Amino acid sequence: DIVMTQSPDSLAVSLGERATINCKSSQSVLYSSNNKNYLAWYQEKPGQPPKLLIYWASTRESGVPDRFSGSGSGTDFTLTISSLQAEDVAVYYCQQYYNTLITFGQGTRLEIK
Amino acid sequence: QVQLVQSGAEVKKPGASVKVSCKASGYTFTSYGISWVRQAPGQGLEWMGWISGYNGNTIYAQKFQGRVTMTTDTSTSTAYMELRSLRSDDTAVFYCASGGSASPLYFDYWGQGTLVIVSS
């Protein structure tokens, strides 16, 4: 299985500041035939199911604010929130779908400083 | 709009089985697959497996092989997940999520979750 490792495990950022979450895969999730990275990001708030934010590593899901962006390729990826809002407090997960045996990162808890 | 509506909470004894349903609406059920994701209390997301809405082909995570069965009923656009030989550490919220046609991809729609408590 592809192991997804996120860093940090938790993060506290001031309102309006940038938040950066990293995700590293144990093998490349870049599919050479279509040059796509099979990597998604989710936001999970208490009592709610996860919400898709980003897929193909950098494509924002419809309706997701543009302060959320995804970057990276191969094995190293980043989710950036450009200006943290109070409603962004949540746990964030990366997920690879390069391998049909789907795996998630362990999650990163984002809080307000 | 796309909706995945899951069955209600369950309390089971160790060794029993549970079957959770996930009724889809707002899209053509046979065009996409359904994955099941488990989340134990205070823990992260764990993918259990995927079933094709088109032909019922399944892919299971190795951890659940032999203990889980995923099925669909295309006449009612409903997916099912049965987990057998329940243990206390199976206590979790189980989600269904749609995504992928020929294989699982990212998950753009999620059910509301079904809490399964395993306790004697």
Interface residues (C-beta under 8 A of the other chain):
Chain A: D1 Y38 A40 Y42 E44 P49 P50 K51 L52 Y55 E61 Y93 Q95 Y97 T100 L101 I102 T103 F104 G105 Q106 G107
Chain B: S35 V37 G44 L45 E46 W47 W50 I59 A61 Q62 Y95 A97 G100 S103 P104 L105 Y106 F107 D108 W110 G111 Q112 G113
